[in-house]
Amino acid sequence: MPGKVYLVGSGTGDPELLTLRAYKLLKIADVVIYDNLVSQNVLALVNEKAEKIFVGKVSGKHLYPQEKINALLVEKAKENNVVVRLKGGDPLIFGRAGDEMAALDEAGIEYEVVPGVTAASAAASKAKLPLTHREFTSVVTFVSGHRKNNMPLDISYKKLVDLGGTIVVYMGVGTMEEMVEGFLKAGFSGNTPVLVAQAVDRSEEIFIKTTLAELPKIKKQKNLKPPVVWILGEVVELAKLDV
């Protein structure tokens, strides 16, 4: 019988934040297919006999396009392996798990999704920042700042303004200036508080509290580099930066 694929979230890098299910799977895996957002501390937990295959980015280039990763998952599962597809954060939040699940469904491969701590939760927890608060907002929106094939960002800033609440931007370093301009033009105040979290749970971790208007300046001053999330909204005033 074909093997099974597990789409596993590795969180932001701290192995103590892995689920127990994720830990157990790393110990029995025959093959672990991982990207560059998976920390070395998490990789150190992998069964030493497992085949480890890196499919992340190097110098901005994808060594493995998504279609090739999909094919690799199918191939390794058909060799009767326990295959762990190890992803940073949570597989179902900007983790392209949808593409991989579709490929596995088409090939008739059994799979399971194991959630992980997403960057928004990890950053907010370390900053003691509630993403929701009964006096501020009951709405949280996750937004991707990733630009696909050099196309304009597919973001309705006006709808986000109308919805209000807390906004968490993932993959929004390269497009930060464009996004800030979009938010301001749509009606957000330049004084709206923002929390920037770079490389949460890693040695290069940085937390910065600023405003929407000042965000592009902070990017240049601090030379921000991925992985970065920024949290926008009134709840940011509650953040305690003792991290």
Buried (B, 14 or more C-beta within 10 A) or exposed (E): EBBBBBBBBBBBBBBEBBBEEBBEBBEEBBBBBBBBBBBEBBBEBBBEEBBBBBBBBEEEEEBBEEEEBBBBBBEBBBEEBBBBBBBBBBBBBBBBBEEBBEBBEEBEBEBEBBBBBBBBBBBBBBBEBBBBBEEBBEEBBBBBBEBEEEEEBEBEBEEBBEEBBBBBBBBBBBBBEBBBEBBBEBEBEEEBBBBBBBBBBBEEBBBBBBBBBBBBEBBEEBEBEBBBBBBBBBBBEBBEEEB
